[in-house]
Amino acid sequence: MPTSICPECSEEVYVDAEIEQGDVASCDECGSRLVVVGLDPIELDKKEESEDDAYGGSDDFGSYDFDDDRY
């Protein structure tokens, strides 16, 4: 199984043999989410957390016309 080094804690991270650039892996030691930025050798970088990731998804409320006359 291929390995790389976690950029956060410097521990060895095992990745799937069929991993592709842009895939996300996680470090078992520190729990960091890591994105594959290189394949030969496998290079990992800390995944930037988007607002959607931090709160478990987008709010996607869409648009709603609020009728002020009702209140």
mmCIF file as Biopython writes it, N, C-alpha, C and O atoms, coordinates in Angstrom:
data_model
#
loop_
_atom_site.group_PDB
_atom_site.id
_atom_site.type_symbol
_atom_site.label_atom_id
_atom_site.label_alt_id
_atom_site.label_comp_id
_atom_site.label_asym_id
_atom_site.label_entity_id
_atom_site.label_seq_id
_atom_site.pdbx_PDB_ins_code
_atom_site.Cartn_x
_atom_site.Cartn_y
_atom_site.Cartn_z
_atom_site.occupancy
_atom_site.B_iso_or_equiv
_atom_site.auth_seq_id
_atom_site.auth_asym_id
_atom_site.pdbx_PDB_model_num
ATOM 1   N N  . MET A ? 1  ? 0.852   -1.175 0.000  1.0 0.0 1  A 1 
ATOM 2   C CA . MET A ? 1  ? 0.000   0.000  0.000  1.0 0.0 1  A 1 
ATOM 3   C C  . MET A ? 1  ? 0.900   1.240  0.000  1.0 0.0 1  A 1 
ATOM 4   O O  . MET A ? 1  ? 1.812   1.342  0.821  1.0 0.0 1  A 1 
ATOM 5   N N  . PRO A ? 2  ? 0.648   2.184  -0.917 1.0 0.0 2  A 1 
ATOM 6   C CA . PRO A ? 2  ? 1.467   3.396  -0.994 1.0 0.0 2  A 1 
ATOM 7   C C  . PRO A ? 2  ? 1.327   4.260  0.266  1.0 0.0 2  A 1 
ATOM 8   O O  . PRO A ? 2  ? 0.296   4.252  0.938  1.0 0.0 2  A 1 
ATOM 9   N N  . THR A ? 3  ? 2.378   4.990  0.555  1.0 0.0 3  A 1 
ATOM 10  C CA . THR A ? 3  ? 2.366   5.883  1.716  1.0 0.0 3  A 1 
ATOM 11  C C  . THR A ? 3  ? 2.896   7.255  1.337  1.0 0.0 3  A 1 
ATOM 12  O O  . THR A ? 3  ? 3.546   7.440  0.308  1.0 0.0 3  A 1 
ATOM 13  N N  . SER A ? 4  ? 2.598   8.201  2.200  1.0 0.0 4  A 1 
ATOM 14  C CA . SER A ? 4  ? 3.145   9.547  2.102  1.0 0.0 4  A 1 
ATOM 15  C C  . SER A ? 4  ? 3.294   10.058 3.529  1.0 0.0 4  A 1 
ATOM 16  O O  . SER A ? 4  ? 3.037   9.330  4.488  1.0 0.0 4  A 1 
ATOM 17  N N  . ILE A ? 5  ? 3.701   11.290 3.663  1.0 0.0 5  A 1 
ATOM 18  C CA . ILE A ? 5  ? 3.896   11.886 4.982  1.0 0.0 5  A 1 
ATOM 19  C C  . ILE A ? 5  ? 2.866   12.986 5.200  1.0 0.0 5  A 1 
ATOM 20  O O  . ILE A ? 5  ? 2.645   13.824 4.325  1.0 0.0 5  A 1 
ATOM 21  N N  . CYS A ? 6  ? 2.240   12.978 6.363  1.0 0.0 6  A 1 
ATOM 22  C CA . CYS A ? 6  ? 1.270   14.012 6.716  1.0 0.0 6  A 1 
ATOM 23  C C  . CYS A ? 6  ? 1.999   15.343 6.905  1.0 0.0 6  A 1 
ATOM 24  O O  . CYS A ? 6  ? 2.951   15.412 7.683  1.0 0.0 6  A 1 
ATOM 25  N N  . PRO A ? 7  ? 1.573   16.398 6.211  1.0 0.0 7  A 1 
ATOM 26  C CA . PRO A ? 7  ? 2.229   17.700 6.357  1.0 0.0 7  A 1 
ATOM 27  C C  . PRO A ? 7  ? 1.942   18.359 7.707  1.0 0.0 7  A 1 
ATOM 28  O O  . PRO A ? 7  ? 2.606   19.332 8.067  1.0 0.0 7  A 1 
ATOM 29  N N  . GLU A ? 8  ? 0.976   17.851 8.450  1.0 0.0 8  A 1 
ATOM 30  C CA . GLU A ? 8  ? 0.630   18.430 9.751  1.0 0.0 8  A 1 
ATOM 31  C C  . GLU A ? 8  ? 1.424   17.810 10.895 1.0 0.0 8  A 1 
ATOM 32  O O  . GLU A ? 8  ? 1.963   18.529 11.737 1.0 0.0 8  A 1 
ATOM 33  N N  . CYS A ? 9  ? 1.499   16.467 10.932 1.0 0.0 9  A 1 
ATOM 34  C CA . CYS A ? 9  ? 2.128   15.813 12.085 1.0 0.0 9  A 1 
ATOM 35  C C  . CYS A ? 9  ? 3.349   14.965 11.709 1.0 0.0 9  A 1 
ATOM 36  O O  . CYS A ? 9  ? 3.993   14.390 12.586 1.0 0.0 9  A 1 
ATOM 37  N N  . SER A ? 10 ? 3.667   14.886 10.430 1.0 0.0 10 A 1 
ATOM 38  C CA . SER A ? 10 ? 4.831   14.151 9.910  1.0 0.0 10 A 1 
ATOM 39  C C  . SER A ? 10 ? 4.744   12.639 10.080 1.0 0.0 10 A 1 
ATOM 40  O O  . SER A ? 10 ? 5.756   11.949 9.961  1.0 0.0 10 A 1 
ATOM 41  N N  . GLU A ? 11 ? 3.559   12.115 10.353 1.0 0.0 11 A 1 
ATOM 42  C CA . GLU A ? 11 ? 3.375   10.667 10.439 1.0 0.0 11 A 1 
ATOM 43  C C  . GLU A ? 11 ? 3.124   10.088 9.049  1.0 0.0 11 A 1 
ATOM 44  O O  . GLU A ? 11 ? 2.729   10.802 8.128  1.0 0.0 11 A 1 
ATOM 45  N N  . GLU A ? 12 ? 3.357   8.800  8.914  1.0 0.0 12 A 1 
ATOM 46  C CA . GLU A ? 12 ? 3.130   8.112  7.656  1.0 0.0 12 A 1 
ATOM 47  C C  . GLU A ? 12 ? 1.622   7.959  7.428  1.0 0.0 12 A 1 
ATOM 48  O O  . GLU A ? 12 ? 0.878   7.593  8.338  1.0 0.0 12 A 1 
ATOM 49  N N  . VAL A ? 13 ? 1.188   8.247  6.191  1.0 0.0 13 A 1 
ATOM 50  C CA . VAL A ? 13 ? -0.220  8.128  5.813  1.0 0.0 13 A 1 
ATOM 51  C C  . VAL A ? 13 ? -0.315  7.080  4.712  1.0 0.0 13 A 1 
ATOM 52  O O  . VAL A ? 13 ? 0.353   7.182  3.683  1.0 0.0 13 A 1 
ATOM 53  N N  . TYR A ? 14 ? -1.148  6.078  4.939  1.0 0.0 14 A 1 
ATOM 54  C CA . TYR A ? 14 ? -1.383  5.040  3.933  1.0 0.0 14 A 1 
ATOM 55  C C  . TYR A ? 14 ? -2.513  5.489  3.028  1.0 0.0 14 A 1 
ATOM 56  O O  . TYR A ? 14 ? -3.556  5.943  3.498  1.0 0.0 14 A 1 
ATOM 57  N N  . VAL A ? 15 ? -2.299  5.361  1.720  1.0 0.0 15 A 1 
ATOM 58  C CA . VAL A ? 15 ? -3.318  5.769  0.750  1.0 0.0 15 A 1 
ATOM 59  C C  . VAL A ? 15 ? -3.658  4.588  -0.157 1.0 0.0 15 A 1 
ATOM 60  O O  . VAL A ? 15 ? -2.864  3.659  -0.308 1.0 0.0 15 A 1 
ATOM 61  N N  . ASP A ? 16 ? -4.827  4.635  -0.748 1.0 0.0 16 A 1 
ATOM 62  C CA . ASP A ? 16 ? -5.286  3.601  -1.666 1.0 0.0 16 A 1 
ATOM 63  C C  . ASP A ? 16 ? -4.351  3.536  -2.873 1.0 0.0 16 A 1 
ATOM 64  O O  . ASP A ? 16 ? -3.865  4.566  -3.342 1.0 0.0 16 A 1 
ATOM 65  N N  . ALA A ? 17 ? -4.102  2.342  -3.367 1.0 0.0 17 A 1 
ATOM 66  C CA . ALA A ? 17 ? -3.204  2.154  -4.515 1.0 0.0 17 A 1 
ATOM 67  C C  . ALA A ? 17 ? -3.717  2.847  -5.772 1.0 0.0 17 A 1 
ATOM 68  O O  . ALA A ? 17 ? -2.931  3.180  -6.659 1.0 0.0 17 A 1 
ATOM 69  N N  . GLU A ? 18 ? -5.019  3.066  -5.857 1.0 0.0 18 A 1 
ATOM 70  C CA . GLU A ? 18 ? -5.601  3.692  -7.046 1.0 0.0 18 A 1 
ATOM 71  C C  . GLU A ? 18 ? -5.997  5.147  -6.799 1.0 0.0 18 A 1 
ATOM 72  O O  . GLU A ? 18 ? -6.890  5.675  -7.462 1.0 0.0 18 A 1 
ATOM 73  N N  . ILE A ? 19 ? -5.338  5.783  -5.855 1.0 0.0 19 A 1 
ATOM 74  C CA . ILE A ? 19 ? -5.629  7.185  -5.539 1.0 0.0 19 A 1 
ATOM 75  C C  . ILE A ? 19 ? -5.257  8.060  -6.731 1.0 0.0 19 A 1 
ATOM 76  O O  . ILE A ? 19 ? -4.309  7.766  -7.459 1.0 0.0 19 A 1 
ATOM 77  N N  . GLU A ? 20 ? -6.003  9.124  -6.918 1.0 0.0 20 A 1 
ATOM 78  C CA . GLU A ? 20 ? -5.754  10.052 -8.020 1.0 0.0 20 A 1 
ATOM 79  C C  . GLU A ? 20 ? -5.531  11.455 -7.474 1.0 0.0 20 A 1 
ATOM 80  O O  . GLU A ? 20 ? -5.936  11.774 -6.357 1.0 0.0 20 A 1 
ATOM 81  N N  . GLN A ? 21 ? -4.883  12.281 -8.276 1.0 0.0 21 A 1 
ATOM 82  C CA . GLN A ? 21 ? -4.654  13.664 -7.887 1.0 0.0 21 A 1 
ATOM 83  C C  . GLN A ? 21 ? -6.004  14.335 -7.636 1.0 0.0 21 A 1 
ATOM 84  O O  . GLN A ? 21 ? -6.934  14.195 -8.430 1.0 0.0 21 A 1 
ATOM 85  N N  . GLY A ? 22 ? -6.100  15.064 -6.524 1.0 0.0 22 A 1 
ATOM 86  C CA . GLY A ? 22 ? -7.338  15.736 -6.151 1.0 0.0 22 A 1 
ATOM 87  C C  . GLY A ? 22 ? -8.171  14.943 -5.160 1.0 0.0 22 A 1 
ATOM 88  O O  . GLY A ? 22 ? -9.080  15.493 -4.539 1.0 0.0 22 A 1 
ATOM 89  N N  . ASP A ? 23 ? -7.872  13.638 -5.001 1.0 0.0 23 A 1 
ATOM 90  C CA . ASP A ? 23 ? -8.589  12.826 -4.015 1.0 0.0 23 A 1 
ATOM 91  C C  . ASP A ? 23 ? -8.242  13.300 -2.608 1.0 0.0 23 A 1 
ATOM 92  O O  . ASP A ? 23 ? -7.210  13.935 -2.390 1.0 0.0 23 A 1 
ATOM 93  N N  . VAL A ? 24 ? -9.108  12.987 -1.671 1.0 0.0 24 A 1 
ATOM 94  C CA . VAL A ? 24 ? -8.900  13.384 -0.278 1.0 0.0 24 A 1 
ATOM 95  C C  . VAL A ? 24 ? -8.621  12.143 0.557  1.0 0.0 24 A 1 
ATOM 96  O O  . VAL A ? 24 ? -9.307  11.128 0.433  1.0 0.0 24 A 1 
ATOM 97  N N  . ALA A ? 25 ? -7.608  12.238 1.405  1.0 0.0 25 A 1 
ATOM 98  C CA . ALA A ? 25 ? -7.253  11.174 2.340  1.0 0.0 25 A 1 
ATOM 99  C C  . ALA A ? 25 ? -7.270  11.783 3.737  1.0 0.0 25 A 1 
ATOM 100 O O  . ALA A ? 25 ? -7.419  12.996 3.888  1.0 0.0 25 A 1 
ATOM 101 N N  . SER A ? 26 ? -7.119  10.955 4.745  1.0 0.0 26 A 1 
ATOM 102 C CA . SER A ? 26 ? -7.040  11.500 6.098  1.0 0.0 26 A 1 
ATOM 103 C C  . SER A ? 26 ? -5.914  10.818 6.854  1.0 0.0 26 A 1 
ATOM 104 O O  . SER A ? 26 ? -5.582  9.658  6.612  1.0 0.0 26 A 1 
ATOM 105 N N  . CYS A ? 27 ? -5.345  11.567 7.768  1.0 0.0 27 A 1 
ATOM 106 C CA . CYS A ? 27 ? -4.264  11.058 8.599  1.0 0.0 27 A 1 
ATOM 107 C C  . CYS A ? 27 ? -4.884  10.374 9.815  1.0 0.0 27 A 1 
ATOM 108 O O  . CYS A ? 27 ? -5.655  10.991 10.551 1.0 0.0 27 A 1 
ATOM 109 N N  . ASP A ? 28 ? -4.550  9.103  10.026 1.0 0.0 28 A 1 
ATOM 110 C CA . ASP A ? 28 ? -5.076  8.372  11.178 1.0 0.0 28 A 1 
ATOM 111 C C  . ASP A ? 28 ? -4.529  8.917  12.491 1.0 0.0 28 A 1 
ATOM 112 O O  . ASP A ? 28 ? -5.177  8.795  13.531 1.0 0.0 28 A 1 
ATOM 113 N N  . GLU A ? 29 ? -3.351  9.514  12.452 1.0 0.0 29 A 1 
ATOM 114 C CA . GLU A ? 29 ? -2.709  10.002 13.672 1.0 0.0 29 A 1 
ATOM 115 C C  . GLU A ? 29 ? -3.324  11.310 14.176 1.0 0.0 29 A 1 
ATOM 116 O O  . GLU A ? 29 ? -3.699  11.409 15.344 1.0 0.0 29 A 1 
ATOM 117 N N  . CYS A ? 30 ? -3.430  12.321 13.292 1.0 0.0 30 A 1 
ATOM 118 C CA . CYS A ? 30 ? -3.905  13.641 13.740 1.0 0.0 30 A 1 
ATOM 119 C C  . CYS A ? 30 ? -5.299  13.991 13.230 1.0 0.0 30 A 1 
ATOM 120 O O  . CYS A ? 30 ? -5.896  14.968 13.681 1.0 0.0 30 A 1 
ATOM 121 N N  . GLY A ? 31 ? -5.825  13.195 12.285 1.0 0.0 31 A 1 
ATOM 122 C CA . GLY A ? 31 ? -7.170  13.436 11.774 1.0 0.0 31 A 1 
ATOM 123 C C  . GLY A ? 31 ? -7.265  14.484 10.684 1.0 0.0 31 A 1 
ATOM 124 O O  . GLY A ? 31 ? -8.367  14.814 10.247 1.0 0.0 31 A 1 
ATOM 125 N N  . SER A ? 32 ? -6.140  15.017 10.234 1.0 0.0 32 A 1 
ATOM 126 C CA . SER A ? 32 ? -6.167  16.041 9.187  1.0 0.0 32 A 1 
ATOM 127 C C  . SER A ? 32 ? -6.723  15.474 7.893  1.0 0.0 32 A 1 
ATOM 128 O O  . SER A ? 32 ? -6.447  14.333 7.525  1.0 0.0 32 A 1 
ATOM 129 N N  . ARG A ? 33 ? -7.520  16.303 7.202  1.0 0.0 33 A 1 
ATOM 130 C CA . ARG A ? 33 ? -7.987  15.947 5.860  1.0 0.0 33 A 1 
ATOM 131 C C  . ARG A ? 33 ? -6.931  16.447 4.889  1.0 0.0 33 A 1 
ATOM 132 O O  . ARG A ? 33 ? -6.519  17.606 4.941  1.0 0.0 33 A 1 
ATOM 133 N N  . LEU A ? 34 ? -6.497  15.558 4.003  1.0 0.0 34 A 1 
ATOM 134 C CA . LEU A ? 34 ? -5.381  15.851 3.113  1.0 0.0 34 A 1 
ATOM 135 C C  . LEU A ? 34 ? -5.788  15.620 1.673  1.0 0.0 34 A 1 
ATOM 136 O O  . LEU A ? 34 ? -6.503  14.668 1.362  1.0 0.0 34 A 1 
ATOM 137 N N  . VAL A ? 35 ? -5.328  16.497 0.797  1.0 0.0 35 A 1 
ATOM 138 C CA . VAL A ? 35 ? -5.620  16.358 -0.628 1.0 0.0 35 A 1 
ATOM 139 C C  . VAL A ? 35 ? -4.351  15.895 -1.341 1.0 0.0 35 A 1 
ATOM 140 O O  . VAL A ? 35 ? -3.250  16.342 -1.022 1.0 0.0 35 A 1 
ATOM 141 N N  . VAL A ? 36 ? -4.517  15.003 -2.298 1.0 0.0 36 A 1 
ATOM 142 C CA . VAL A ? 36 ? -3.392  14.486 -3.076 1.0 0.0 36 A 1 
ATOM 143 C C  . VAL A ? 36 ? -3.022  15.535 -4.123 1.0 0.0 36 A 1 
ATOM 144 O O  . VAL A ? 36 ? -3.828  15.870 -4.991 1.0 0.0 36 A 1 
ATOM 145 N N  . VAL A ? 37 ? -1.788  16.052 -4.032 1.0 0.0 37 A 1 
ATOM 146 C CA . VAL A ? 37 ? -1.334  17.079 -4.969 1.0 0.0 37 A 1 
ATOM 147 C C  . VAL A ? 37 ? -0.275  16.552 -5.935 1.0 0.0 37 A 1 
ATOM 148 O O  . VAL A ? 37 ? 0.064   17.226 -6.908 1.0 0.0 37 A 1 
ATOM 149 N N  . GLY A ? 38 ? 0.245   15.367 -5.677 1.0 0.0 38 A 1 
ATOM 150 C CA . GLY A ? 38 ? 1.228   14.756 -6.563 1.0 0.0 38 A 1 
ATOM 151 C C  . GLY A ? 38 ? 1.150   13.245 -6.461 1.0 0.0 38 A 1 
ATOM 152 O O  . GLY A ? 38 ? 0.758   12.702 -5.428 1.0 0.0 38 A 1 
ATOM 153 N N  . LEU A ? 39 ? 1.528   12.564 -7.544 1.0 0.0 39 A 1 
ATOM 154 C CA . LEU A ? 39 ? 1.395   11.106 -7.567 1.0 0.0 39 A 1 
ATOM 155 C C  . LEU A ? 39 ? 2.712   10.337 -7.594 1.0 0.0 39 A 1 
ATOM 156 O O  . LEU A ? 39 ? 2.740   9.177  -7.185 1.0 0.0 39 A 1 
ATOM 157 N N  . ASP A ? 40 ? 3.792   10.935 -8.055 1.0 0.0 40 A 1 
ATOM 158 C CA . ASP A ? 40 ? 5.045   10.196 -8.174 1.0 0.0 40 A 1 
ATOM 159 C C  . ASP A ? 40 ? 6.213   11.063 -7.751 1.0 0.0 40 A 1 
ATOM 160 O O  . ASP A ? 40 ? 6.846   11.684 -8.604 1.0 0.0 40 A 1 
ATOM 161 N N  . PRO A ? 41 ? 6.521   11.127 -6.473 1.0 0.0 41 A 1 
ATOM 162 C CA . PRO A ? 41 ? 5.938   10.388 -5.357 1.0 0.0 41 A 1 
ATOM 163 C C  . PRO A ? 41 ? 4.608   11.004 -4.909 1.0 0.0 41 A 1 
ATOM 164 O O  . PRO A ? 41 ? 4.273   12.125 -5.289 1.0 0.0 41 A 1 
ATOM 165 N N  . ILE A ? 42 ? 3.866   10.262 -4.104 1.0 0.0 42 A 1 
ATOM 166 C CA . ILE A ? 42 ? 2.589   10.760 -3.595 1.0 0.0 42 A 1 
ATOM 167 C C  . ILE A ? 42 ? 2.862   11.911 -2.640 1.0 0.0 42 A 1 
ATOM 168 O O  . ILE A ? 42 ? 3.594   11.765 -1.661 1.0 0.0 42 A 1 
ATOM 169 N N  . GLU A ? 43 ? 2.263   13.053 -2.939 1.0 0.0 43 A 1 
ATOM 170 C CA . GLU A ? 43 ? 2.411   14.244 -2.102 1.0 0.0 43 A 1 
ATOM 171 C C  . GLU A ? 43 ? 1.046   14.659 -1.588 1.0 0.0 43 A 1 
ATOM 172 O O  . GLU A ? 43 ? 0.070   14.689 -2.337 1.0 0.0 43 A 1 
ATOM 173 N N  . LEU A ? 44 ? 0.985   14.980 -0.304 1.0 0.0 44 A 1 
ATOM 174 C CA . LEU A ? 44 ? -0.255  15.396 0.331  1.0 0.0 44 A 1 
ATOM 175 C C  . LEU A ? 44 ? -0.122  16.812 0.856  1.0 0.0 44 A 1 
ATOM 176 O O  . LEU A ? 44 ? 0.956   17.228 1.278  1.0 0.0 44 A 1 
ATOM 177 N N  . ASP A ? 45 ? -1.210  17.542 0.827  1.0 0.0 45 A 1 
ATOM 178 C CA . ASP A ? 45 ? -1.254  18.895 1.371  1.0 0.0 45 A 1 
ATOM 179 C C  . ASP A ? 45 ? -2.523  19.003 2.206  1.0 0.0 45 A 1 
ATOM 180 O O  . ASP A ? 45 ? -3.509  18.321 1.929  1.0 0.0 45 A 1 
ATOM 181 N N  . LYS A ? 46 ? -2.504  19.846 3.215  1.0 0.0 46 A 1 
ATOM 182 C CA . LYS A ? 46 ? -3.686  20.015 4.065  1.0 0.0 46 A 1 
ATOM 183 C C  . LYS A ? 46 ? -4.827  20.564 3.223  1.0 0.0 46 A 1 
ATOM 184 O O  . LYS A ? 46 ? -4.660  21.544 2.496  1.0 0.0 46 A 1 
ATOM 185 N N  . LYS A ? 47 ? -5.984  19.927 3.326  1.0 0.0 47 A 1 
ATOM 186 C CA . LYS A ? 47 ? -7.161  20.365 2.576  1.0 0.0 47 A 1 
ATOM 187 C C  . LYS A ? 47 ? -7.716  21.605 3.246  1.0 0.0 47 A 1 
ATOM 188 O O  . LYS A ? 47 ? -7.989  21.613 4.446  1.0 0.0 47 A 1 
ATOM 189 N N  . GLU A ? 48 ? -7.878  22.655 2.449  1.0 0.0 48 A 1 
ATOM 190 C CA . GLU A ? 48 ? -8.489  23.871 2.965  1.0 0.0 48 A 1 
ATOM 191 C C  . GLU A ? 48 ? -9.960  23.595 3.199  1.0 0.0 48 A 1 
ATOM 192 O O  . GLU A ? 48 ? -10.650 23.094 2.312  1.0 0.0 48 A 1 
ATOM 193 N N  . GLU A ? 49 ? -10.439 23.917 4.379  1.0 0.0 49 A 1 
ATOM 194 C CA . GLU A ? 49 ? -11.833 23.671 4.716  1.0 0.0 49 A 1 
ATOM 195 C C  . GLU A ? 49 ? -12.681 24.811 4.194  1.0 0.0 49 A 1 
ATOM 196 O O  . GLU A ? 49 ? -12.492 25.966 4.573  1.0 0.0 49 A 1 
ATOM 197 N N  . SER A ? 50 ? -13.609 24.482 3.329  1.0 0.0 50 A 1 
ATOM 198 C CA . SER A ? 50 ? -14.526 25.506 2.839  1.0 0.0 50 A 1 
ATOM 199 C C  . SER A ? 50 ? -15.614 25.703 3.878  1.0 0.0 50 A 1 
ATOM 200 O O  . SER A ? 50 ? -15.750 24.900 4.801  1.0 0.0 50 A 1 
ATOM 201 N N  . GLU A ? 51 ? -16.381 26.755 3.732  1.0 0.0 51 A 1 
ATOM 202 C CA . GLU A ? 51 ? -17.475 27.006 4.666  1.0 0.0 51 A 1 
ATOM 203 C C  . GLU A ? 51 ? -18.451 25.835 4.659  1.0 0.0 51 A 1 
ATOM 204 O O  . GLU A ? 51 ? -18.986 25.470 5.706  1.0 0.0 51 A 1 
ATOM 205 N N  . ASP A ? 52 ? -18.689 25.240 3.488  1.0 0.0 52 A 1 
ATOM 206 C CA . ASP A ? 52 ? -19.591 24.095 3.400  1.0 0.0 52 A 1 
ATOM 207 C C  . ASP A ? 52 ? -19.069 22.925 4.225  1.0 0.0 52 A 1 
ATOM 208 O O  . ASP A ? 52 ? -19.842 22.260 4.914  1.0 0.0 52 A 1 
ATOM 209 N N  . ASP A ? 53 ? -17.747 22.664 4.161  1.0 0.0 53 A 1 
ATOM 210 C CA . ASP A ? 53 ? -17.165 21.569 4.929  1.0 0.0 53 A 1 
ATOM 211 C C  . ASP A ? 53 ? -17.295 21.812 6.426  1.0 0.0 53 A 1 
ATOM 212 O O  . ASP A ? 53 ? -17.607 20.894 7.185  1.0 0.0 53 A 1 
ATOM 213 N N  . ALA A ? 54 ? -17.056 23.046 6.846  1.0 0.0 54 A 1 
ATOM 214 C CA . ALA A ? 54 ? -17.048 23.368 8.266  1.0 0.0 54 A 1 
ATOM 215 C C  . ALA A ? 54 ? -18.415 23.202 8.911  1.0 0.0 54 A 1 
ATOM 216 O O  . ALA A ? 54 ? -18.506 22.887 10.097 1.0 0.0 54 A 1 
ATOM 217 N N  . TYR A ? 55 ? -19.464 23.408 8.153  1.0 0.0 55 A 1 
ATOM 218 C CA . TYR A ? 55 ? -20.803 23.358 8.730  1.0 0.0 55 A 1 
ATOM 219 C C  . TYR A ? 55 ? -21.633 22.199 8.205  1.0 0.0 55 A 1 
ATOM 220 O O  . TYR A ? 55 ? -22.848 22.173 8.405  1.0 0.0 55 A 1 
ATOM 221 N N  . GLY A ? 56 ? -21.006 21.244 7.539  1.0 0.0 56 A 1 
ATOM 222 C CA . GLY A ? 56 ? -21.713 20.047 7.118  1.0 0.0 56 A 1 
ATOM 223 C C  . GLY A ? 56 ? -22.561 20.194 5.881  1.0 0.0 56 A 1 
ATOM 224 O O  . GLY A ? 56 ? -23.527 19.447 5.720  1.0 0.0 56 A 1 
ATOM 225 N N  . GLY A ? 57 ? -22.248 21.116 5.004  1.0 0.0 57 A 1 
ATOM 226 C CA . GLY A ? 57 ? -22.993 21.258 3.756  1.0 0.0 57 A 1 
ATOM 227 C C  . GLY A ? 57 ? -23.415 22.687 3.529  1.0 0.0 57 A 1 
ATOM 228 O O  . GLY A ? 57 ? -23.299 23.534 4.415  1.0 0.0 57 A 1 
ATOM 229 N N  . SER A ? 58 ? -23.901 22.946 2.343  1.0 0.0 58 A 1 
ATOM 230 C CA . SER A ? 58 ? -24.321 24.310 2.030  1.0 0.0 58 A 1 
ATOM 231 C C  . SER A ? 58 ? -25.719 24.548 2.570  1.0 0.0 58 A 1 
ATOM 232 O O  . SER A ? 58 ? -26.470 23.602 2.808  1.0 0.0 58 A 1 
ATOM 233 N N  . ASP A ? 59 ? -26.065 25.806 2.761  1.0 0.0 59 A 1 
ATOM 234 C CA . ASP A ? 59 ? -27.409 26.113 3.249  1.0 0.0 59 A 1 
ATOM 235 C C  . ASP A ? 59 ? -28.427 26.021 2.118  1.0 0.0 59 A 1 
ATOM 236 O O  . ASP A ? 59 ? -29.581 25.673 2.366  1.0 0.0 59 A 1 
ATOM 237 N N  . ASP A ? 60 ? -28.039 26.320 0.904  1.0 0.0 60 A 1 
ATOM 238 C CA . ASP A ? 60 ? -28.859 26.152 -0.293 1.0 0.0 60 A 1 
ATOM 239 C C  . ASP A ? 60 ? -30.341 26.434 -0.058 1.0 0.0 60 A 1 
ATOM 240 O O  . ASP A ? 60 ? -31.201 25.627 -0.410 1.0 0.0 60 A 1 
ATOM 241 N N  . PHE A ? 61 ? -30.624 27.585 0.539  1.0 0.0 61 A 1 
ATOM 242 C CA . PHE A ? 61 ? -32.008 27.954 0.797  1.0 0.0 61 A 1 
ATOM 243 C C  . PHE A ? 61 ? -32.716 28.411 -0.470 1.0 0.0 61 A 1 
ATOM 244 O O  . PHE A ? 61 ? -33.945 28.473 -0.515 1.0 0.0 61 A 1 
ATOM 245 N N  . GLY A ? 62 ? -31.942 28.730 -1.493 1.0 0.0 62 A 1 
ATOM 246 C CA . GLY A ? 62 ? -32.544 29.236 -2.716 1.0 0.0 62 A 1 
ATOM 247 C C  . GLY A ? 62 ? -33.064 30.645 -2.487 1.0 0.0 62 A 1 
ATOM 248 O O  . GLY A ? 62 ? -32.707 31.297 -1.506 1.0 0.0 62 A 1 
ATOM 249 N N  . SER A ? 63 ? -33.901 31.106 -3.392 1.0 0.0 63 A 1 
ATOM 250 C CA . SER A ? 63 ? -34.452 32.444 -3.210 1.0 0.0 63 A 1 
ATOM 251 C C  . SER A ? 63 ? -35.894 32.328 -2.752 1.0 0.0 63 A 1 
ATOM 252 O O  . SER A ? 63 ? -36.619 31.411 -3.138 1.0 0.0 63 A 1 
ATOM 253 N N  . TYR A ? 64 ? -36.283 33.260 -1.939 1.0 0.0 64 A 1 
ATOM 254 C CA . TYR A ? 64 ? -37.637 33.267 -1.403 1.0 0.0 64 A 1 
ATOM 255 C C  . TYR A ? 64 ? -38.088 34.711 -1.334 1.0 0.0 64 A 1 
ATOM 256 O O  . TYR A ? 64 ? -37.413 35.551 -0.737 1.0 0.0 64 A 1 
ATOM 257 N N  . ASP A ? 65 ? -39.212 34.998 -1.934 1.0 0.0 65 A 1 
ATOM 258 C CA . ASP A ? 65 ? -39.765 36.348 -1.869 1.0 0.0 65 A 1 
ATOM 259 C C  . ASP A ? 65 ? -40.613 36.454 -0.615 1.0 0.0 65 A 1 
ATOM 260 O O  . ASP A ? 65 ? -41.675 35.839 -0.516 1.0 0.0 65 A 1 
ATOM 261 N N  . PHE A ? 66 ? -40.143 37.230 0.332  1.0 0.0 66 A 1 
ATOM 262 C CA . PHE A ? 66 ? -40.849 37.398 1.591  1.0 0.0 66 A 1 
ATOM 263 C C  . PHE A ? 66 ? -41.917 38.468 1.423  1.0 0.0 66 A 1 
ATOM 264 O O  . PHE A ? 66 ? -41.617 39.576 0.979  1.0 0.0 66 A 1 
ATOM 265 N N  . ASP A ? 67 ? -43.140 38.156 1.768  1.0 0.0 67 A 1 
ATOM 266 C CA . ASP A ? 67 ? -44.263 39.082 1.639  1.0 0.0 67 A 1 
ATOM 267 C C  . ASP A ? 67 ? -44.436 39.837 2.954  1.0 0.0 67 A 1 
ATOM 268 O O  . ASP A ? 67 ? -45.012 39.313 3.907  1.0 0.0 67 A 1 
ATOM 269 N N  . ASP A ? 68 ? -43.935 41.070 2.999  1.0 0.0 68 A 1 
ATOM 270 C CA . ASP A ? 68 ? -44.009 41.872 4.219  1.0 0.0 68 A 1 
ATOM 271 C C  . ASP A ? 68 ? -45.440 42.225 4.605  1.0 0.0 68 A 1 
ATOM 272 O O  . ASP A ? 68 ? -45.693 42.549 5.765  1.0 0.0 68 A 1 
ATOM 273 N N  . ASP A ? 69 ? -46.365 42.174 3.685  1.0 0.0 69 A 1 
ATOM 274 C CA . ASP A ? 69 ? -47.748 42.562 3.971  1.0 0.0 69 A 1 
ATOM 275 C C  . ASP A ? 69 ? -48.468 41.548 4.855  1.0 0.0 69 A 1 
ATOM 276 O O  . ASP A ? 69 ? -49.504 41.866 5.439  1.0 0.0 69 A 1 
ATOM 277 N N  . ARG A ? 70 ? -47.945 40.360 4.959  1.0 0.0 70 A 1 
ATOM 278 C CA . ARG A ? 70 ? -48.614 39.337 5.766  1.0 0.0 70 A 1 
ATOM 279 C C  . ARG A ? 70 ? -48.431 39.572 7.257  1.0 0.0 70 A 1 
ATOM 280 O O  . ARG A ? 70 ? -49.194 39.014 8.046  1.0 0.0 70 A 1 
ATOM 281 N N  . TYR A ? 71 ? -47.469 40.358 7.675  1.0 0.0 71 A 1 
ATOM 282 C CA . TYR A ? 71 ? -47.182 40.506 9.100  1.0 0.0 71 A 1 
ATOM 283 C C  . TYR A ? 71 ? -47.435 41.898 9.567  1.0 0.0 71 A 1 
ATOM 284 O O  . TYR A ? 71 ? -47.243 42.198 10.745 1.0 0.0 71 A 1 
#
